[in-house]
Amino acid sequence: MKEVIQCSQCLDDLNHPLGQVIDSSGLCTGCITHKEKDLIDWGKRWSELEKKCTEILKKGGNDAYDCIIPLNADAEDYYVVELALKLNLRPLLLYVNNYFGTDLSWKNLHTLETHFDLDLITFNPNINTYKEAVRTSLRKFNSIYWPYQAIKTAYPVRLALDMKIPLILWGGLQATEQVGKFSHNDEVEMSGWSRNQHDLFATDEVDFFGTGAQISNSEQFHYTYPDLKQANKIKGIYLSNYVRWDPWRQNHNMLKYGFAPEKTQHTFDQYERAGSSVFYSIHDLLRFEKHGYYKVRDQLSREIRHGRISKKNAEKVYVKYMNQNINIKPFFDWIGATDSGFKLFVKERIKHGLCKISQSENFEIDMQDSFDIGLFSDEAVSIEKNFIIYYKGI
């Protein structure tokens, strides 16, 4: 069996999909980069962001909106909006429907829109085209997220160009926050290059649609990035380069705005991707197949770095979450797979997590005592993992 080299401080190893490096001292780049947070003058960094936004808006643009905020319908959206308003910006909210949101997801989206009294555009891509793209992504990458990542990162840029809105605000840059691929001091911006390398598995639209997808050229439009000369007119800023990013704490604080957290048997984090029907089920199982770990490991490593749990306790927590069942059948029903197609996929593609697949789910795990500092909510609820087809008026 191949030896797994693990960071001496957190749970990360070299199999992370975003790329991970462990130095001679035994520390991973994620832990090393995290230490920058204690050295950066965040007040000065915020002032730099204010100045940057002022310079961008000086060039002119839309009379009604200063920026676009792409949404996931989870707690981070609330925090990004809070920061945008603190910057005195006039944001336009944009939600690209990935068809994986449950009722809780739509409730949180509605609460965000109404509490902050902001305009929201919801884009529902052609569902038949989208399902075909998801099936293609599953066949080619053993992943279901390429289509959503493609639209979510391209459509905001196209909308910004059409509406002459010069700025797009993104939340955390995962390549920095999770694995330390970049320094906070690099102030990496969203671009066509970062989209291709970190969101699309280094596979652009030509490669994706050129082999396997039964999708016409006209139907591919919303999945494609604008011409770079045009796209570069729009600034894409990651706020985690200018604010001391602490997802669990800042997401917990969004309860004050009415955000509804979710209880799940797959993670202690009640806020990240709350309301997703796939993030901690089929998506997480496929992550385990490809990289040998579940999302909760990323979250536990994050909390080790923030000093809220010891590595020893994190290892115990992770083992308990690894023994939970995952029900992936509703997803295969949604994409139109036959029973024989579903069984064949499990037989051919699920090699390591076979014992995890079950239509019954385990009881939730209470992990609050494992954390030195826990940021839990008594309001979190367990929800049925259903698939919503179109936007639901609430």
N, C-alpha and C positions, 0 to 999 in steps of 0.2 A: 504494500500500500504506500502511495506517495506521501511523504511527510508534509504536513501542513505547517507552514511557518506563520506564527501568530504574533501580533504586537505584544510587547511586554506590559503595556498599560491598559489597552482596551481589548475588545473581542475581534477586531478586524484581522484578516489575513490577506494573502496576496491574490485571492480569487475575486476581489470586488469588481463588479462590471465597469465602474468608472476608472479603474486602475489604481493600484495601491503599491507603495514602496515602503520597505522596512529598512532602516539604516543600521549601521554597525552597532549602535547602542541598543537596538531592539525596538525602537519606537517607529510607528508608522507615520507617514506624512500627514495623515489626518490629525493625529495627536500633536505633532510638531507645529503644524499651522494653527491649531487651536490656541497654542500658547501665545500667538501674536495678539490675541484679544486683550491680554493683560498689558501689552506694551503700546498699543495704539491709543492716541489721544482722540477719543470718540467725539468729544465736543468740537474739536478742530475739524474732524472728518465730516461732521454734520454741517458745519459752516461751509466746507468745500462743496458739499452736495447742494446747499442753497445757492451758492454762487454759480454752480454748473447749471442748475435749472433756470436761473435768471438769464444766463447767457444763451441757453437754448431757446427760450421763449422770446428773447429780444429779436430773433430772426423772423418773427411773425408766424402766423398759422391760423388756427381755427378761432372764430370769435366766441364760441361757447365752451370749448374744452382745451385744456392744456396738455392732457396726457390720457393715455389708454391704460387701464389696468386689466390684464387677462386674469380670469378667475378659475379656481378649481372647485369652488363651492365648499371649501373647508376653512379652518380657523385662520390660516395664514392670510387669506384674502382680507379679512377684517383688519388685520394688523397693517397690511400694505395700504389700505384705504385710510386708516388712522394716520399713518405717516404722511401720505399724500396731502391730507387736509392740514396737517401740521406744517407742511411746506407751502401752504396757501395755494395749492394747485386745484384746478377744477377738473376732476377726473371723469372720464366716460368708462363705465364698466362694460366688460365684454366677456360673455360666457360661451365657449364652444361646447356644445352638447356632445359628450362622448357616449351617450346612451347607457352609461353604467351607473348613473346616479339613482339612488333610492329616494323615497319620500322625504327622508331626513335631509338628504343633500339639497333637494329643491326647497325645503323649508328654510334651510340656512341661507340659501341664495336669496330667497324672498326677504328674509329678515335683514340681510345686509343691505339690500336695495332700499327697503323702506326705512330702516333706522337712520341711515345716513342721507336719505332723501336724494339719491343720485339716479341718473339715467343709466339704464342697462340695455345692452343689445345682446340677445340670445341668438346664436347661429346654430341651426339644426341642419347639418350636412345630410345630403341624400342618404337615407338609411340603407337602401339596397347596395349602393356603391360602397358605403362605409362597412357594411357587413362583409362584402367581398374583399375589401382591403384588410379587414381584421383576419379573415380566413387565410389570406395570402401571407400576412405577417406571421401567423401561427405556423404555416407550412415552412416558411423560409428561415425564421429566426427562433422558433419555439417561444414566441412572445406575442402578446396581443396589442402592444401599445404603439407600434410604429405609426399607424394611421392617425391616432389621436395626437401624438407628439408632432407629427408633420403639420396637421391643420392648426393646432394650438400655437405653434411657433411661426406659422406663415400668415394665417388670416389676420392677426393683429397688425402686422406690418402692412399688408395690403389695405386694411381699413384705415390705418394712419395716413398712408399715402393718398387715398381717395378723399379723406376728410381734412387733409392738411393739418394733422395733429403731429407735432414734431417729436413727441416723447412717449415712450412706453416704459412703465414701471413694473419690474419683476421683483419677486421676493428674494428668497435665498438662492444662491448659486451652489448647487449641490456638489459640483466638482471641487469647490473650495471647502464647503462646510462638512462634507462627509469624508473626503479622502485627501484634502489638502493638495490637490493637483495644481492649484494656483495660490499665490499669496494674496492676502487681503490688500496688500500694497500694490498689487498689479492692477487693481480696479478694473477687472475684466468686464467687458460689456457684452450684451447679447448681440450676436452677429450671425451671418450665414455660416461662417466657419464653426463657431461654437455650437450652433444648431446641428450641423452635420456630424460633428465629432462626438457630442455628448448627448444629444436627444435622439438621433436617428441611426445609431450603431454604425456610423461612418458609411451609411448607405443612402445616397441621394435618391431623388424621385425617379430619375432615369433608370437607375439600376433596379429600384423596387418595382416599378410598373413594367419594366422591360421584360421581365421573366416571371410569368405565372399569374399575374393579376388580370382578370377579365374586365378591364375598365377602359372605356374609351378616352381619347385624348381630352375631350371637352370636360369629362367628369373628373379628370385629374387636376384641374385648375386650382381648386382650393387647397390641395395638398402640396403645391409647389411654391417655392420661395420666389419673391419678386427678383427682377434683374438687380444685381448687386449695386450697380450705379444708382439705381433708384432707392433700393433698400437702405443704403448708407446715408440717405438723407434723414432717416429716423434714428434717434438715439434710444438704445435699449439699456436701461440702468438696473443693475441688481442692487437692491437696498442693503443687502447683507455686507456690502463693501463699505457702507457708511454708518451702520448701526451695529452695536454689539449683538450679534444674532444669537438668540437663545430660544429655539422653537417651542419647547415644552412650556417654559415660563410665559412667553409672550402669547402663545395660543391659549393658555389657561386664563390669562387676563382678558381675553375676548369674550368671556362669559358675561361681562358687564354690559355688552351690547346685545345680548340675547342669543349668542351662538349656542347651538344644541350639540353637546358631545355624544359620543357613541360608545357603548360597552361592547367589546368583542373578545372572543376567546383567543385571538391571535396576537394581541399586543396590549401593553399597559397604557399606551398613548391613546387617549380618548378623543384627540383633536385632529391629528394628521389623517387626511382622507376619510374623515367621518362621513358616512353616508355612501361610500362607494361599494358597489356589489361585487367588485372583482379585485380590488387592490390587495386585500388580505386573503383572497381565495385563489382563483386560477392564476392571477398574476404572480402571487407569492410562491405558489407551488412551482411554477415555471422558473422563477428565480432560483429556487432550491435545486431544480434539475440542472440548470446551467452553471450555477456558481456555488452550490453547496451550502446555502444559508437562507434564512428567512429575514424579512424586513425588520422584525423586532431586534435583530442583532445590530443593525445600523443604529436603531434608537437607543439601545442599551450602551453601545460605544459612545454615543453622543452624551448620554447622562453620566457615564464615567468621567468624561472630559470636563463636564460641568460640576463634578464633585457631588452628585446627588446619590450615587450608588457605588459601592466598591466593586472591583473586578470579580472578587470571589462570589458576592451575592448576585452579580449580573450573570455569571456562568450558571448558577442554580436556576435563576429565573428563565434563562434561555432554554435550558433543558426541558423545563415544564411546558413552555410554549411549543417546543418541537413535537410534543406528544399529542397535539390537538388534531382533531379531524378537520378535513377541508372538503366542502361540498362543491364540486365543480360542474355537476350535471346541469344546473340552470343556465350556465353560460353556453354550453353546447346546444341546449335546446334553443337558446336565443339566436345563435348563428345558423340554425337550421340543420344541424348534424343529425344523421340517423342514429339509431341505437347501435347499429353495427359499426358506423363510423366513429362513434364515441368510444366503443370498446377497443377498436383498432388503434385509436390514438393513445389510449391508456396503455395498451400492450406495447406499442412501438416507441412511445415518447416518454412515458413516466417510468423511469428505471429505479430511482432512489426513493421517491416519496409514495410508493404504491400503498403502503399501509395507512397513509394519511387520507386517502380518498374514501369518503363516506357520505351518505345522504343524511345521516344524523350527526349533529355537532355535539361536542363535549360541553360540560358545564364551564362557565367562565372561571378564570383563575383570579383570586384576590392576591395581588402582589404588593399591596401598599406597605406592608411591614418590611419589605426587602429594601426599601429606599430610605436613605438618611433624610432626604427632603423629598416629599411626594407632592405633586401638583395635580391631584385628582379632583373630580367633580362628583358630588352625590346626585347630580341631575342627569348623568349619563344613562342612556337607555339602550337596550338591545333591540335591534330591528330586523325585520324580515328582509332577506336579500332578494328583492325583486328588481326587474328591469323596467325602467320608464322609457316609453317610446318618444314622446314629445313633451314640450314644456307644459307643466300643469299649472293652471291658474289657481291661486290659493286665496 
